[in-house]
Amino acid sequence: MTWKLRMATIASVLLVPALALAQDEAAAEPAAAEAVVTAGQFIANNVWMMLATALVFIMHLGFASVESGLTRAKNTTNILFKNTAIPCIGLLTYFVVGFGLMYPGDFNGYLGFAGLGLTPPENGMTPGYADGGYTYWTDFLFQAMFAATAATIVSGAVAERVKLYPFLAFSTIFVAFVYTIAGSWKWGGGWLDGMGFYDFAGSTLVHSVGGWGALIGVMMLGPRLGKYGKDGRITPLPGHNMPLATTGVFLLWLGWFGFNGGSVLSADPTLTSLVLVTTCLAAAAGGMGALIAYGFVASKPDLTMLLNGILAGLVGITAGADVMTPLTAIIIGLIAGGIVVGSVLVLDRVKLDDPVGAISVHLTCGIWGTLAVGIFSTNPEHSLGVQAIGVVAYGVFTAVCAAVIFGVLKMTTGLRVSPEEEIEGLDLGEHGMSAYDLHIGDSGMEAMGGAPKRRAMEAQAGALATDLR
C-alpha cells in the first residue's frame, strides 16, 4: 500500500464520523430554529398584546376628555371623577367575578362561572396557552380594559344630571354581571358563538351593550333642565371646551389601534396590519360622512358632528375589521358618519337628551357595524340573519337588565340631582369643588353675582322643574 493510499484511508477514518456528526447537526438545525422562532413569536405576541392593552387603557383618558369637553364647565369635575372611578371599578369587578363569568369554560352556552378571582392554568405562562398569543395574565388585563369601556359609554349619555353614587353603583353591577354574561355568549364560546354570530372587537359586545345601558339611563333620567321647551323648541346646551373634546377624539382614535389591533390576539403581521388599515380608513370616512350629511341640514359645519363622525366610523368597523377590504371599510365608515348625524337629530326630536352623542355613536353605529358584517364580510359563512339575531338578543338582555338596575336605584336612592344642584352645577353640589379656578366662595356664587344671582337661579330652577314635568 503506497503512502498516498495509507493517507486516504486514515483521512476517511477520521472524516467520515466528522461528516456524519455535521449531518446530524444540520438535521437538528431546522428543529432548533423552529423552537427559537416559536419562543420568539410567543414573546412578540405577548409584547404586542401588552402594548394593545396600554392603548385601550389610554382610551379612558379619551372618553374623559370628550365627555368633559362636550359638557358645560360647571360639571367638569363630576365628569372627570366618574371617568376616573370607572376603570378602577371595572378592573376590580372583572378580577373578582367578571373574568370567570365571561370565560366560564365548559357551560350551557347561556350562563356559566369559572370561579372567583384568577386561577392560571398550568400552561398559562407558556406558548401552550391561547395558541401562543399571550399569557393568562395578559389575557385578563386586555379583557378587563374592554369591560370598563362599556360603563364609560353610559357616563357621557347621563351627564350633567345623574347622582354620583347611584351611577357608580349602576356601573359596578353593569360591568360585573351584565357585560360579562352577555360577553360569554360570543367571546366565551356561548350560544351565539355556536350560531355563527361574529363580532371581532365589540361593535355589539362592548359598544352596543354600553349604548343600550345609556339609552335606558337617559329615558329614566329625563332631559337636562331647559333643553326642551313645551312648544317643542330645542335649546342648545353647548360644551365648554372644544380643544379638549378634539384631543379626546384623537386619543380614542389612537386607542383603537389597540382596541381593534389587539383583538387579533397575536402579533400576526398580515392580519394586524390589515385591521389597522381598515380601522383608520373607516374612521376617516366616518368623519367625512358626518361632514357631508350635516351639510344637508345646516348651513355651517359643526365640529362636534365631525368628531362624532370619526368615532362612528371606528365603532362601525369594529365588528368586522378583520374581514373587510379597505374599500368596504370606507363604505362602512361613510354610512356610519351619515347615520350618527341622523341619530343625533332624531333623538333630539323625541326629547332623549344625550349631551355627548354616546347613544348615536355607540348604540346606533354599533348596530350598523354588526349588521355590516353580514353584508360586506369576506367570509361567506357570515350571515346577515344571524347578525340580526345577535343584535336583538343583546339589545333585549341589556336593556332589560339596565332598566331593572336603574329602576331599583331610582326607587331607593334616586337617580337625579335636585333642580338647584343641576343649575348650580354638579361640581359644587356633588364634590364641593370646581374644575377651574373661579375663586368661588362658600356660597359658591360670589364669582357669579352672589346672593341675588343665587335667588334668581333658584327661581329659574323651580320654573324649569315645573316645565319639565
BELMO-V250491 format. One record per helix or strand. SS is the DSSP state (alpha for helix, beta for strand). FROM is the first residue (numbers start at 0). TO is the last residue. If there is no record, write none. Layout:
ss = [SS SS]
from = [FROM FROM]
to = [TO TO]
This chain:
ss = [alpha alpha alpha alpha beta alpha alpha alpha beta beta alpha alpha alpha alpha alpha alpha beta alpha alpha alpha alpha]
from = [2 72 129 135 161 163 190 202 227 233 241 268 302 325 357 383 415 418 425 445 449]
to = [68 101 131 156 161 183 194 220 227 233 263 294 317 348 375 411 415 423 430 447 467]
